[in-house]
Amino acid sequence: MSRTLARRASAEFAGTALLVAAVVGSGIAAARLSPGDVGLQLLENAVATAFALGALILIFGPVSGAHLNPVVSAVDWWLGRRAGTGLTGTDLAAYTVAQITGAIAGAVLANLMFDLPAATWSATDRAGGNLWLAEVVATAGLVVLVFALARSGRTASAPAAVGAYIGAAYWFTSSTSFANPAVTIGRAFTDTFAGIAPTSVPGFVAAQLVGGLVGVAALAAWYPHAKGAADDVLVPHLAQEPETR
């Protein structure tokens, strides 16, 4: 692995870890601060996640693009593979491993910050056709948003737009919008408000992958030249930085 790719992968690891720490940590805090009021807990969790996601895109976007999501990375590779833009196959593999391991590390970090066991399998079952449909919708919408911003030259709006979308999707989807295979896997390692039972993970991940495909189809119809902007997802980054730096 080149130094440039290692730096970008480390940014994806750290960014995804901090994202999951924000999701899980704010869920734990919400459950403790607002016991008995699930609606308020969800609001607190959603607001913290939306703000954290926007900030993390600002931090890590210039380094790696701040994908923080294997579906976004896979779509970036798929759209750019023929145009010579976006991620290469090697990049995609490195990003995916970094995102998944980062997500697990983030769940462990959140557990430890709240004086809980480092890792405990979640007992929260999240299975059912309605939840899987919600994940398809949430993931497809995220993919279209991210690449529409890049294609139309509005990547400066990505931190606010992506944070706002995920914050809203907490409420308009029945699944509370995981929309991210790495985050889904990481959340299986915490038996807290934001957790998901390991047995529910495959269904969510499958639905998210389908959502990615739906997003690609929508982009082909609405933004047929999105492949040319793959280097700008989520924001322009230093993918081509010389190895000597």
C-alpha positions in Angstrom: 0.0 0.0 0.0 1.4 3.4 -1.0 1.9 6.1 1.6 -0.8 8.2 0.0 -3.4 5.4 0.1 -2.3 4.5 3.7 -3.0 8.1 4.7 -6.3 8.1 3.0 -7.3 4.7 4.5 -6.3 5.9 8.0 -8.6 8.9 7.5 -11.4 6.6 6.6 -10.7 4.5 9.6 -10.6 7.4 12.0 -13.6 9.2 10.5 -15.8 6.1 10.5 -14.7 5.3 14.1 -15.6 8.8 15.3 -18.9 8.6 13.4 -19.9 5.4 15.1 -18.6 6.7 18.4 -21.0 9.7 17.9 -23.9 7.5 17.0 -23.4 5.0 19.9 -22.2 7.6 22.4 -25.1 10.0 21.9 -27.5 7.1 22.0 -26.1 6.0 25.4 -26.2 9.6 26.7 -29.8 10.1 25.4 -31.0 6.9 27.1 -29.4 8.0 30.4 -30.5 11.7 30.2 -34.1 11.1 29.0 -35.2 7.7 30.4 -38.7 6.7 29.5 -39.0 9.1 26.5 -37.9 7.2 23.4 -38.9 10.0 21.1 -36.7 12.5 22.9 -33.9 9.9 22.9 -34.1 9.5 19.2 -34.1 13.3 18.7 -31.0 13.7 20.8 -29.3 10.8 18.9 -30.3 12.2 15.5 -29.1 15.8 16.2 -25.8 14.6 17.6 -25.2 12.3 14.6 -26.1 14.9 12.0 -23.7 17.5 13.6 -20.9 15.0 14.0 -21.2 13.7 10.4 -21.0 17.3 9.0 -17.9 18.0 11.2 -16.2 14.7 10.2 -16.7 15.5 6.5 -15.0 18.8 7.0 -12.1 17.2 8.9 -11.4 14.2 6.7 -12.9 15.2 3.3 -9.7 16.9 2.1 -7.7 13.8 2.9 -9.8 10.9 1.7 -13.1 12.4 0.5 -14.7 11.3 3.8 -16.8 8.5 2.3 -17.1 6.8 5.7 -19.4 4.3 4.0 -18.6 1.2 1.9 -21.6 1.8 -0.4 -20.5 5.3 -1.2 -17.0 4.0 -1.9 -18.3 1.2 -4.1 -20.5 3.5 -6.1 -17.6 5.9 -6.5 -15.4 3.0 -7.9 -18.2 1.8 -10.1 -19.0 5.1 -11.7 -15.4 6.1 -12.2 -13.9 2.8 -13.3 -14.1 3.6 -17.1 -13.5 7.3 -16.9 -10.3 6.9 -14.8 -11.8 8.9 -11.9 -12.7 8.0 -8.4 -11.4 5.0 -6.5 -9.4 2.2 -8.0 -10.1 -1.4 -7.0 -7.2 -1.3 -4.6 -8.5 1.9 -3.1 -11.9 0.4 -2.7 -10.6 -2.6 -0.8 -8.5 -0.5 1.5 -11.3 1.9 2.2 -13.8 -0.9 2.9 -11.5 -2.6 5.4 -10.7 0.7 7.0 -14.3 1.7 7.3 -15.5 -1.6 8.8 -12.6 -1.9 11.3 -13.0 1.8 12.2 -16.7 1.3 12.8 -16.0 -1.6 15.2 -13.3 0.5 17.0 -15.8 3.4 17.3 -18.4 1.2 19.0 -15.7 0.0 21.4 -14.6 3.5 22.1 -18.1 4.7 22.9 -18.7 1.8 25.2 -15.5 2.5 27.1 -16.3 6.2 27.4 -19.5 5.4 29.1 -17.9 2.8 31.4 -19.5 -0.2 29.7 -17.8 -3.4 28.6 -15.7 -2.8 25.6 -17.8 -5.0 23.3 -21.1 -6.7 23.9 -23.3 -8.1 21.2 -26.5 -6.1 20.8 -29.8 -7.8 21.6 -31.9 -5.3 19.7 -33.6 -7.2 16.8 -34.1 -5.0 13.7 -35.6 -7.3 11.1 -38.6 -7.1 8.8 -39.5 -6.1 5.3 -40.5 -2.6 6.3 -37.1 -2.0 7.9 -35.2 -3.4 4.9 -37.3 -1.2 2.5 -36.4 1.8 4.7 -32.7 1.0 4.4 -33.1 0.8 0.6 -34.7 4.2 0.5 -32.3 5.8 3.0 -29.2 4.4 1.2 -30.4 5.3 -2.3 -31.2 8.8 -1.2 -27.8 9.2 0.3 -26.0 8.0 -2.8 -28.0 10.3 -5.1 -27.4 13.3 -2.8 -23.6 12.7 -2.6 -23.1 12.3 -6.4 -25.6 15.0 -7.3 -23.6 17.4 -5.2 -20.3 16.4 -6.9 -21.8 16.4 -10.4 -23.3 19.9 -10.0 -20.2 21.4 -8.4 -21.7 21.9 -5.0 -19.4 19.8 -2.9 -18.8 22.7 -0.5 -22.4 22.0 0.7 -21.7 18.3 1.4 -21.0 18.6 5.1 -24.3 20.4 5.8 -26.3 18.5 3.2 -25.3 15.0 4.1 -25.6 15.8 7.9 -29.1 17.2 7.3 -30.2 14.3 5.2 -29.1 11.7 7.7 -30.6 13.6 10.6 -33.9 13.8 8.7 -33.8 10.2 7.6 -33.6 9.2 11.3 -37.2 10.3 11.4 -38.7 9.6 8.0 -37.5 6.0 7.8 -38.7 3.2 10.1 -35.1 1.8 10.4 -33.7 5.2 11.6 -31.5 5.2 8.5 -28.4 3.3 9.2 -27.6 3.6 5.4 -24.1 2.3 5.9 -22.8 -1.3 6.0 -19.8 -0.4 8.1 -21.8 1.5 10.7 -24.3 -1.4 10.8 -21.6 -3.9 11.6 -20.1 -1.6 14.2 -23.4 -1.1 15.9 -23.7 -4.8 16.5 -20.9 -4.5 19.0 -22.9 -2.4 21.5 -25.9 -3.5 23.5 -27.2 0.0 23.9 -29.8 2.4 22.4 -28.1 2.4 18.9 -27.3 -1.3 18.8 -28.5 -3.9 16.2 -28.5 -7.6 16.9 -25.8 -9.5 14.8 -28.6 -11.7 13.3 -30.2 -8.5 11.9 -27.0 -7.2 10.3 -27.1 -9.3 7.1 -30.6 -8.1 6.2 -29.7 -4.5 6.7 -26.4 -4.8 4.7 -28.2 -6.5 1.9 -30.8 -3.8 1.8 -28.1 -1.1 1.8 -26.4 -2.7 -1.1 -29.7 -2.8 -3.0 -30.1 0.8 -2.1 -26.7 1.6 -3.6 -27.8 -0.1 -6.9 -31.1 1.9 -6.9 -29.0 5.0 -6.4 -26.7 4.1 -9.4 -29.8 3.6 -11.6 -31.2 7.0 -10.4 -28.0 8.7 -11.2 -27.9 7.2 -14.7 -31.3 8.7 -15.4 -30.8 12.1 -13.7 -27.0 12.7 -13.7 -25.7 10.7 -16.6 -22.2 12.3 -16.4 -21.8 11.7 -12.7 -18.8 9.5 -13.4 -16.7 12.5 -14.3 -17.1 13.9 -10.8 -16.1 10.7 -8.9 -12.9 12.4 -7.7 -15.0 15.0 -5.9 -16.9 12.6 -3.6 -17.8 13.6 -1.0 -15.5 16.6 -1.4 -12.4 17.1 -3.5 -9.5 15.4 -1.8 -5.8 14.7 -2.2 -6.0 11.4 -4.1 -3.3 12.6 -6.5 -0.9 14.0 -4.0 2.7 13.2 -4.9 4.3 10.4 -3.0 7.2 12.6 -2.0 5.2 14.8 0.3 
